[in-house]
């Protein structure tokens, strides 16, 4: 994440298009807002649109606007999101969902900085920075013909990659405490995580990333009794990281964790580590060799 923060600071100083990649729930829009706030456009509009949440038939009008009478129901002229973002930033979430026709129109805007409303004939000059995001592999989509290569290189002047929460173990408790303090203020009651809840969060796989963590903390804050949040309140198990591995692999993973932790605490002293683990020194040697743990 330090690399992500560094990238935010660098790209904020330019007006280049940015492509943010990462799994769903990793905070791509938060990163885009951070780039916008730190840029020279920070006091101007930040406009967001999810390209995958709007039907294709409506998305063109949402992006580029339409003239009165352009189609059935177009009773008045309407500005699109690009015009709304004039002077500021347009954030295009799930950019990989754009149809081929809209990819062409977006490419033209990136090249000419001009748009044409649906049903219009005049070119309208628009000054808006584009930040796009995706949770799909656009290079694979390009190879299959689903995403234009020229548009990709226009959007991906700078690529910011956000790691999933499962690769950011040190961030889990920090984020959880931040979300919990928000609930403390909101609900006006004292709330704390039990040690078992902390352990459960640290070992959970977090397939929904930061969004899932925020959701579970919010739910737990409501359900917790006596202000003490347990794994049950969070809806996760202390052993969730081993789900789907089978008993044998889970046992090996636990043995590895305990042995590595004991060796670290005892600075590699095998005799003291074995005593702490309540096994014989030969048994510890055998497990170290079996699990491929390097001897210190």
Secondary structure, DSSP 8 states (H G I E B T S, - for coil): -HHHHHHHHHHHTS---EEEE--TTS-HHHHHHHHHHHSTTTTS-EEEEETTSS-HHHHHHHHH-B-TTSSTT--S-B--HHHHTTTSEEEEETGGG--HHHHHHHHHHHHHSEE--BT--S-EE---EEEEEESS-HHHHHHTTSS-HHHHHHHTTEEEE---GGG-HHHHHHHHHHHHHHHHHHHTS--EE-HHHHHHHHH---TTHHHHHHHHHHHHHHH-BTTEE-HHHHT--TTGGGTTS-HHHHHHHHHHHHHHHHHHHTTT-HHHHHHHHTS-HHHHHHHHHHHT----
